[in-house]
Amino acid sequence: MLLPGVLILVINNYLPMIGVVIPFEDYRYNVNAGFFKSLFTSRFVGFQNFQFLFKSVDCITATVNTVAYNLVFIALDLIVPIALAICMSEMWNQKKANTYQTMMFLPYFISWSAVSYVAYAFLCNAGFIDKTVLPLLGMQNIDFYTKPGYWPAIIIFFHLWHYTGYNLIIYIAAISGISSEYYEAAALDGATKWQQIRYVTLPMLKTTAIILSLLAVGRIFNGDFDLFYNVPRNIPQIYSTTSIIDTFVYNELINLGDIGMSAAAGLYQATVGCVIVFLCNFVVRKADPDSALF
């Protein structure tokens, strides 16, 4: 039963490690030689690809955006789902609670490509907001796809809309695993609902929240490519607030065809993310060994 999962892990995560030499080469694919032979015939350039990467102003902007967005996502993916999960667990009508959970979980299965068309229908200069909402409010039209200042809020909104339901299920499952005896004992001691949440529910969710946060921190230099590429439609005028490392690498690869530099960016993401996970896990292990990943 483990074989399919192990094969997927090996093919997707371990087999590509063969290409770890590409960031240090001026990689040139030879049609006759094939991919693997080209790895050993390409010219070694050392850290030249990394120098080009870090000298690029666009790369610095993409890095800052990636880290900033992920810090906001980590915070909101912690606060919003926990708050909603607690509200759902306190609902007496279980059918309504299940309905709300399903409605919030459904966006997770909707493709970002489909979402991008809906977003465009609302946000373009001939869209619903510009032609219907803003005139009713007596405001001037806003061409969102040429105004980078609006996009951080838009990106954060779509991220929450898409992922909150998924995270909500995890925390609801964690809350359902809390023994009712804790709440009964708290009620006997005269604890109010808020006190039960504060002194029973939240402490019991601490380990789950820390583990999910550590996993998210490990990907702080990685972004949701589909969200940042499809919803803003890869429009250059708003790159200053929508470009992340993943879209930067993609655009550089498409425009310049520089495989070595793109691979250098990928190695940079993976290395920094790995170091951050170890550092954060070290801090957590010192503070609370039971909540550490390893």
N, C-alpha and C positions, 0 to 999 in steps of 0.2 A: 504493500500500500504506500510505502514511503518512496518507492522508485520514481513515480512521475514528478513528485516535488523535488527530489534530489536532482533529477535530470534538468528540470527547469532552473534550479539554483546553479548547477554547473555550467549550463549553456549561457545563461544570462549574466552571471556574476563572476565566474571563475575563468571561463574560456576567453572572454575579452581581455583578461590580464596579460595575454601574450602581447598585446599591442602597447604595453606600458613603455616600450622603447620609442614609440612614435614621437612623443613630445621632445625627444632629444635628437631627432633626425630631420633632415629636409626630405620628408617622405615623398617619393615619386612612385606611383603605382605603375607597374609594368604589366601590360595586358598579356604578354607572352609568358612572363615569369609567374604571374599570379600574386595574390595578396601576401602570402607567407614568405615567399622568396624575396619579394620587394622589401620586406622588413629588414633583411640582412644586406641588401644591395644599395639601399638609400644612404646618402652621405650623412655622417654623424656631425651635428652642429652644437652639441652641448646644451647650454642654457640659452641659446640665441632665441628660440621660440618664446621662452618665458620673458626675456628682455623686451621683445616686441610687444608681448601681451601687456606687461605692466607699464609700458611707456604710452599706451593708448589711453587717451582721455575717455573714450567711449567705454573701455573696459573698467575704468575706475568708477564711472557713473553707474554702470551695470552692477558692479560689486556693491556699491553703497545702496542701490535700490534693492538688491537681493536681500542683503542683511536687514535693512530697515523694514521691508515688507514682512520678512519672516519673523522678526521680533514682534511685530504687531499681530501677525497670525498666531504665533505661539501663545501670546497673552489672551487674545480673544477666543481661541480654540480651547482655552482652559476655563475662562470665566463664563462665556455664554452657554456652552453645553452643560456645565455643572449646574448653573442657575436653572436652565430649562428642565434638566433631569430631576432636580429637587422638586420643582413645581409639578411635573408629571407624576412623580411618586406620591405626592400629597393629594392627587385628585381622587375623589370618591368614585366617580363614574369611569370605570375601567375601559368601557367601549369608546368613550370620547378620548381618553388618554391614548389608546391604541390608534385611533383615527388621526390624532394630531402627530403621533410619532411617524406614522406611515406618510403623511403629507410632507413632513419635514425631511424624511429619508429619501423620498422619490427624486429630488433634484440631483442626488449623488449619481444616479444612473443616466442622467441626461448628458449627451455629448457636448463638449465645449464648442464644437463646430455649430451645432444647432443653437446653442445659447448665443453665439456671436451674431447670428442673423436676427434673433429677437432683440438683442442689445442694440444692433444697428438700426432696427426699425424704430426704436425709442430715441436713440441719441443722435442720429444723423441730422443735418440741417433741414431736412424735409420730414423729419420723424415726428412721433406723437408728442414728445416734450416740447420741441420748438414750435410746432404748428398748433398745438391744442392747449397744453398746460401753461406755458409761459405767457401767451396772449391773455388767458383768463386772469392771470396774476398781474397783468399790466407790465410785464418785463420784456426786455429785448431778447431776441433769439440768441441762442448760444450754439455755436458749431463745436460740439464736444470733441470732435476728431481733429481739431486744430488747436485746442486749448489744453495743454498738459497739466495745468493746475487742478483740474477737476478729476483727474484719473486716479490718484491715490484712493479717494473715497469710493469711486466706482469699482476699482479692483477689490478693495476690502469688502464691499457689499456683496459682490458676486462670489467671492471666496466663502464668506459666511453662509450665503444662500446655498452654496453647493455642498459644503462639508459639515455644517452644523448638525444635520440629521444623522450623519455617520458617527460623529463623536458623541452625539446624544445617546445612541444605542449602547455605546460602551459604558457610559456612566450610569445609565439606567440599569444595566446588567450588574454593575458593581454595587449599586444601591440595593438591588433586590437580593444580593448575597449577604447583606448585613442582617444579623439575627434580630428578630423582633424583641428578644429579651432585653436588649440594650435600651430600646425605646420604652418598654414597659417599666424597667427599673428607673429610667429618667422621669417617666410620668409619675411614678410613685413618690419620687423625691420632689415633685411639684414643678418640674421643668415645663416651660411653655414650648409651643411648637418651634419657635425661633431658637430657643435654647437647645432643644433636641437636635436641630439642624446644626447649630454651632458646635456643640460638644460631642455629638454622636456621628452624624452623617459626614460632615466635612473631614474630621480626623480619619474616618474609615476610608474616605476617598483619596487620602493623601498619597498612598503608595501608587495607586493607579495613575493619578495626576502626574506624579514625579516621573514614572516610567514613560508615559506618553510624551511628556515634555523633553526628556532626555533623547528620545528617538527623534523628536522634531528638531532639537538643537543639532543633532548629527547631520541634518539636511539644511542647515541654516544658509549654506552657500549654494544650495540647489533651489530652483524655483519650479513652479507649476508651469511648464512650457505651454501647454494647451491654453491655459487661462491667459497668460501674458502675450501669447502670439495671436490667438484667435479673437478674443474680445476686443482688444485695441486695433485689430486688423493689421498689425505690423506697419503702422503709418509712421514715417520718419518724423513728422512734426511733433509727435508726442513721445519720442524716444526718451526724453529727459526724465520722465516719470514712469514709463512703462517698460523700459529696457532692463532685463536682468541678464545674468551670466549665460543662462541657457539660450535665450533668444539672441544675445550678442554672438555666441559661438556659431549658432545656426546661420545668422546673417553673414558673418565673416566667411564661413565655409562656402556659402552660396555665392557671395560676391567675389571673394578672392580665391577660393578653391585651395586655401592653405590648410591642409590636413594636420600638419605638425603643430601649428599655432592653436587650432581647435582642440587637438588632443592635449596640449599643454594646459589649456583652460580647464578641461575635464579632470586632469590629474591634480591641478591646483584645488579644484572644488573638493575632490575626494580626500586629499591629504589634510586640508584644513578642517573639513568636517570630522574626520577620524580623530584628529588631535583634540578638537573641541569636545567630542563625546568622552574621550578618556579624561580630560580635565574636569568636566562637569560631573562625571561619574565618581572621580576621586573626591571631589568636594562633598557630593551626596553621601558617599560611603563613610566619610569622616563624621558627618552630621547625623546620619541615620543609616546604618549598615543594611537594615532590612529593606530599604527603598532603592538600593543601588542595583544597577543592571548586572554587574559582575564584581 
